């Protein structure tokens, strides 16, 4: 969080909640990238500044209210009230993050490889008063190449409760995976891990090991090394 924004007017405890970042996700993603020797693109800013996973047309791109907390400094940050500040966050944070993804994808394609995109996130055990049943869940659109391998693998892990995520499905037009995965025809999916399970070193290592095995299986699966355009349910 840039110091000149004074934590967006929030007390420190709010910046340690899931509203500010995906708790534990970076620790898992780093271990996956190191083990598989593959590129990792990670945002180095709070999603309360701007959410790099959203489309530019998404009204929640800059959150004004998140899980019961008002974000004071975001009150007027939108294209209609303070467009200059809104555009600054896009230029300073959103575009560089997405350009880094583009660069990594282009490098793979130029090397003759079809990259597989795994987006790593975490979720709260309880959302809007409802307990969420999974330890981990997958978000996807029409391209089920990565999702199917995940579901099959997790079904063989007796101690893991895994399934298709809800209430969010991964079918948001113009979001990060739509732009970088769906539109390019690249295998892709978003994995959600329960934040209380990856808050420490042991949890991150445990879930990263499972994801490494999944990614190795995906890399060997039929059609995973092909560009295939499945489109989106929202096209």
Secondary structure, 3 states (H helix, E strand, C coil): CCHHHHHHHCCHHHHCCCCCCCCCHHHHHHHHHHHHCCCCCCCCCCCCCCCCCCCCCCCCCCCCEECCEECHHHCCCCCCCCHHHHHHHHHHHHHHHHHHHHHHHHHHHHCCCCCCEEEEEEECCEECCEECCCCEEEECCCCCHHHHHHHHHHHCCCCCCEEECCCCCCCCCCCHHHHHHHCCCCCEEEEEEEHHHCCCHHHHHHHHHHHHHHHHHHHHCCCCCCCCCCCCCCC
